[in-house]
Amino acid sequence: MLPTAGLRIDQAPPMSLPFRFFATAPLFLMLAGGALVHWGSDLFIAPLMPVSVATLHLLLIGWMVMIVCGAMIQMIPVLAGIPVPWPGTIPWVHGGLVVGTLALVLGLTREPMVPGLLIFSAVVLILALGGFLVPIVAALVKAPAKHPTVNGMRLAMICLTGTALLGALFLVEHAFGFIDFDRRILVGIHLTWGLIGTMGVLILGVSFQVLPMFYMTPACPTRASRRILIGLALSMLLLPVALLVAGVESLWVWIAALPGVAAGIDYAVTIRTMLRERRRKLIDPTLRLWWFGYVCAALSLVLLAAWPATEEGGWRFFFATLHGLGWVTPVMIGMLHKIVPFLVWFHRFSALAGLVEIPMMDDLTPARAVDVQVGLVIGSVVVLLLGIATGWEPLLVLAGCGWIAVGAIQLYALWFALRIKPPEAPVMPDFASFFKDMPIPPAPVNPVPGCESRGGAESIALRGQGVNPICTVLAKFLETTLVSAIMDMRGFMVPRAGTIPPGSAT
């Protein structure tokens, strides 16, 4: 049984809205793998090379932001209890992200660069992200829920807004020339808000809900979640100020990062305790992705600490690989393998629970393919790190092929969950027909005072038609009560084995 207490499942949006993002994101992950195969070591000459920036944003916008959009559209109504306004704009947001990301990549990788494409991509991406952020922020502002996941979403959306504005500025600079300002400061703020403030905070916030729901861990303590989010919020505010006022190499940058570092340590201890005390001790393949992601996150923070102190680009490539492909990507894949089957089951089969035979959530997940994908994710990260360290082209090509396979398996898993169509709902019985042959009782000799109207003309008319009015009222009462009970049991009770997934929290 899934612990869904406090969730507003009835507020879930149509399945087509988040799934368009979930279906497109793996394609961009495959494109990023193809870019690694095509350009190889040229991607690691310098962090701000056009092909390096283009490949990085295939991952950041095409893969990560795409999944973030789908997850937010799905989770905000369920967690916050308020629907996202203006859902008609969501298809336009999706199309804008696709077109804008492709235009950005083409504009940066053509020789020479195409300023028109860069300006076009900046405009389209700002419009798309604006069309996403405005309704999302409006829903989060109105949301009465104080769940730590909702608060994490609020912080992440603030950081995403700043990241998008700085990204648009960079694209305009590539088209018309760079402004006279220290690039390291602007890039540092952009990466801080994008990688840590948006992706990192969102993963931390969502894990407060996903881990107890799907992995049967205890709930995250309220005080711990509050401490973690406050520490991260302080660093996301203080780090840009320290960079702008004191510069990249100032001691104030390290001081500004301390609340975030303390929050990260607090989160690691909290999550370790939650996972150790989970009620279901079975090691799920997707749980291995979470463990691997947390190891890579810890290693990436060590490298991040060395970032201001070195001009060596290799350290930054190691950080980007460990953070983006070693932490964010495995955790996102692990979440998708739980969220997608749950959404398919809820939208297609939950209304039929207890009425007909329906698949369990495990039946909507390709177990063998997931096992292969877990190995591919871990192996591709390790091979890519070795390729960056050695500069050996075959390793980089092998890593690129690995990420193409990871994206392909993700698409297959989505198709696998959607392939089963819901059975036809059975015809509900007519409860009034159960009492049609009952004898009509005689009229009461001494009716209850004040109730004469109930046995008056209406009762006489029904008797004239051979219908027992008492039986009719009883039948309607039973019909209403039993149907309501059945509807309630669909959401809150587990039917007999084989009809609904047992918690499916593997």
N, C-alpha and C positions, 0 to 999 in steps of 0.2 A: 504494500500500500504506500503510495507516495504521500509524504507529509506536505499537504497543500494548505494547511491552516493559514489563514490570513491572506490567501491569494484570491483575487477576483477573476477566476477562470471565465466567468460569464462575460467579462469585458474584453476577452481576447479578440484581436482583429481578424479579418478573413485570412486564411492561410496563404493566399496568393500575394499578399503585401510583403511579408518578410521573406518568403521563399524566392522571390525574384532576385533578391540580393544574395541569398545563400547559393543559388544556382549559378550566378555570374562570377562570384569571388574565386572559385577554383580555376576558372579560365585564366584569370590574371595571375594566379600562382603558377600556372603552367607557362604563361608568357614570360614570367620572371625566370623560370628554369630554362626556357629557350634562350633568353638573353644571356644567361650564364654560359650556356653551351656555345653561343655564337661569338661573344666577345671575350670570354675566358679571362685571362690575366689582365686584359686592358681595363676591366672594371676596377682593378685594384691599384692603378697607378697613383691616383690621388682621389681624396674623398669628394671633391667638387668637380670632377670631370663630368662633362655632359652625359656620357653614357652611364656613368655611375649614378648620377642623380636620377636619370630616367628609369633605370632598373630598380633603384630604391623606391621610387614612387609607384612602380607597378605593384610592389609589395605593400607599401603603406596605404595608398588610396585604393588601388584595384582589389587588393586582397583584404587588408585589415579594416579600413574604413567601410568597405562594402558590408562586411559581416557586422561591424558595429551598428550600421544603420538598420539592418534587418533585425538584430537583437534588440535594439532600443524600441523599434516600432512594436515588437512583440511583447517586451517585458514591461514597459511603462504602464499600459492599461492593466496588466495583471497584478503588478506589484503596487502601483500607486492608486489603482482603483479609478482612474480617470482616462477616457479614451484620448488618443492623439487627435487634435483637431485637423481639419482640412485633409482628410485621407486622399482626396483626389489629386493632391500634388505629389504623392509618393511615386507613381510611375514616372513623372517628370524628373524627380530627384534621381531615380535610378538611371534613367537615360542620360541625364547630365553628367553623372559620375563616370559612366562608360565612355561617352564621347569626349569629355574633358580630359580624362586620363590618357586615352589614346592620342589625342591631339598634343598633350604635353610630351609624351614619349616621342612621337614623330617629330615635333618641333626641336627637341633637344638632340636627337640622333641623326638628323639629316646633316649633310656636309655641303654648304655651310648651314648653320642653324637657321630656321625659318621664323623670323620675328612675328609674322602674321599668325602662325599657328600657336605661338606662345601666348600672344595677347588673347586669341580666341579661347585657348584652354583656360587662361586665368579668369576670363569673364564667365565661361560656362561652369567652371568648378565653383566659383564664388556664388553664382546663382543656385547651383545644385545644393551646395552645403548650406546656403542661406535658406533655401526651401525646406531643407531638413531640420535645421536648427530652430527656426522660428516656431513651428508647431511643437517640436520636442520641448523647447524651453518653456513655451506657454503651458504645456501640460505639467511640466515639473514644478513650475511656479504655483499652479493651482492645486497640485496634488497635496492632499491632507496627510498622506502617509509619511512617517518619519523613519521608515526602514533604512538601515545603513546602506543597502544597495541603491535606494533612491537618492540618498545624499551623495553617494559616490558618483552616480550618474550626473547629478547637478554640477559637481566639481569638474568632471570629465568634459562636459559640454562647454563650460567656460574656457577650459584649456583648448578645446578643439576650435573654438571661435578665434582665439588669438593665433593658433597655428595656421588656420586658413588665411587670415589676413596677411601674416608674414609670408606665407607661401605665394600669395598673389603678388606681393611686392617683389619677391625674388624673380618671378616670371617676367614682370615688367622690366626689371633690371637686365635680365638676359636679352630682352628685346631692344632696349633703348640705351643701355649702358649702366654701369654701377655707380651708386651714390658714394660720396666721400665719407665712408664710415667704416669702422673696424668690422670686417665680415665675420670674424670669430664671435663677436658679441651677438649679432643678429642670428647667426646659425646656431649658436649655443641656446638662445632663447627658443628658437623654432624647434630644435630637437628636444629641449627640456619639456616644453608644453606638449609636443606631439608624442614622443615616445614614452615619457613618464606620466605627464599630466593627463593625457587622453587614454592611451592604451594601457599603461600601468595601473592608473587609478580605476579605470573601468573594469579591468580583470579582477582587481582586488575587491571592488564593490560587488560584482556579479558572483564572485566565489562565495560571498557570505550567504547567498541564496542557493546557488547550484550545488554546493557540497552537501549541505544538510538534505536537500531535496532528492538528489540522485545517488548519493553515496552513503546515506544514513549516518552522517556525522552529527554530533551535537550542534546546536545553534551557536553561532559566534556570540560571545558575551557582549552585551551592549556597550559596556565601558571600554572594552578593548577595541571594538569597531570605531567608537567615537574618537579614541586616542589616535588610532591609525589615520583616520581621515583628517583630523585636525593637524597632525604633523605633516602630512602630505600637502595640505592646503597652505600651510605656512611656508613650506619650501617653494611651492609653485608661485607664491607671491614674492618671497624675498629673493630668490635666485635672479629673476630678471632685473630687479632693482639693484642688486649687488653687481651684476654684469654691466649694467648701464652706467652706474655711478663710479665704481671702483676698477672695472676692467676684468679681463679674463683671469689674469694671474694674481689677483688680489686675494689676501687671506679672508676677506669678507665673503667671497664666493664659497669657501669651505664652511664658514660659520653659517651661512644661509642654508647650506645643504644639510646641516645637522638634524633639524626636525624631521626631514624626510628619511634620513638614514635611521634615526631612532624608530620612526614609524615602520620602516621596512623590517627591522629586527623584531619589533613587536608583532608584526604580521606573521613573520616566519615562525615565531614561537607559538602564536595562537593557532595557526593552521596545522602545525605539526601535532599539537595537542588534539585538535579536532579530528584529524585523520587517524591518529593512534586510537582514539576512543570511538571510532565508528562502529555501529552495531553489526554491519555486514562486513565480515573480515575477508571475504573473497577478493582477491586481487583482480580487479577488472582491467582489461587492456587499456582503456582510456585513463584509468588511474595512473598507469605508468607514464602516460604523457604528462599528467600533472606533476608527478615527482621529477621527471626529467626537466620540465619547464622551470620548476623551482630551483633546481641545481644550476641551470644556465642563468637564471635571474641573479643568483648570488654571485656567480662568476662575472657577470656583466657589470655589476655594481663595483666590483674590485677594479675592473678596467676603467670604468667611468671616473673613478677617483683619480686615475692617472692622466685623464684627458687634458686638463689645463696645464699640466706640467711637461707635456711633450709635444713636439711638432711631428713626431713620427706617425704617418698615416696608418701604418699597419695595425697599431693598437686600436684605432677607431674602427677599422674593418672587423676586427675581432669582436669589439663591443656590439656593433650593428648586427653581426651574425648571431651572437649569443642572445641578444635582447629580442631581435625581431623573429629570427628563425628558430632559436633555441628555447625561448620562453613564450612569447606571445602566440606564435603559430601552433605549437603543440597544445597549449591550453585551449585555443580557439577550436582546434579540431576535436579535442576531447569534449568540449561543450556541445559542438554540433552533433556529435554522435549520440548525445543524450536528448538534446532539445528537439531535433528534427523528428525522431520517432515519436516522442511525446506529443508534438503538435499534430502529426499525422493521425496518431491514435485518437487524440482528443477531438479533432474536427471531423474525422470520418467514422469513428467507431464508438465513441463514448455514449452517444445517444442510443446505441443498440445493446449496451451492456445489460446482461440478464435476460435479453429477449431472444437473441440468436447467437450462434457461435461466432466469435470474432477473434482476430489474432491478438496475441500478447505483444507488448512493446519489443520484447526480444526478437519476435518474429519479423520486425521491421528493420532490424540491424543485420548487415552481412558480417557475421562474426569472423569468418576466416579472412575476409578482405581487410577488416579493421586490424587484425593481428599483423597482417603483412604491412599495412600502412604505418603502424607503430614502429616496426623495425626500420622501414624506409625513412621515417622522420628522424629517428635517432642516428641512423647511419649517414643520412645526407648532411646533417649538421656536423658530425665528426669529420666526414670526408671534406666538406667545404673548409673547415678550420685548418685541416692539414694542407689543403690546396692553397689557402692564403699564406700559410707559413712557409711553404716550399716553393710556391710559384709554379708548380708542375701542372701543365695543362691537362693531362689526362684525369687528374683528380678533380679539377674544376668541371670538366665535361661530365664526369661521372656524377658529381653532386647535382649539376643541372638536370641530368636525366632523372635522378632520384626525385627532385621536386616536381618534375613533370608527371612522374608516376603517382606522387602523393596527391596532386590535384586531380588526376584522372580517377583515382580511387574515391576521392571525396564526391565527385560527380556520380560515380557508380552507387555510392551509398545513398545519395539523395534519390536517384532513380529507384533503388531497391525499396526504399521506404514508401515511395509513391505508387509502386506497381500494383499493390493490392487494392482493389476497388471495394467499397462498402457493400454488404449484402442488402437485399431489400428488407425493409422493416415489416414485421408481421402486422396483420390487421388486428387492432385492439377489439376485444369482445364487447358486445352490447350487454351491459349488466342488467338493463331493464328486461331483456328477454328471459333472464333466469326466473322471473317472478310472474310471467304472463299466465301460467296455469294455476296460480294460487286462487283459492275461493275468495269471493268478495265477502268480507265480514258484514254483518248487519249494522245498520245505522245505530249509533248510540242512543239509548233511551233518555239518559240524563246527560246531555253534553256539558262540558266544563264551562262555567260562566266566563264570558268574555271571549270564548273561542267559537261562537256560533258562526262567525263569518267564514271561518275556515271550512266548515262543513255545510255551507249554504249552497248557493246556486252552482258554484264551481264543482262541488262534490256531487251534486245531483246530476249535472251534465256528464261528468265522467262515468257515473254509474249507469247512466242511460246508454253509454257507448260500450258497456261491458268492461270497463277499466277500473281496477281497484285503486283509488287515489292514495291509500296508505302505501301500497306496494310501489306505486310510481315514485312517491317521495323517497321511500327507502332505497329504491334502485338508483335514483339520481344521487343520493347521499353517498352510497357505496362507490358509485362510479367516480365521483369527484375525489373522494378520500383515497381510493386505491390508486388512481392515476397520479395524484400528487405524491403519494408515498413512493411509487415506482420512480418518478422523476427525481425525488430526493435521493433515493438509493443509488442512482447512477453516479452521482458526484461524490457521495460520502461513504459508500459501503463497497466492500469487495465481494462480487458474486462468487459463485462456485468456480472451482478450478477449471481453467480452459476458457473462461469468458472474458477475463480482464487481466492485464498484466499485474502480477504481484508487485507492488512497489517498484518493480523493475529497476530498482536502485542498485545496480550491480557495481 
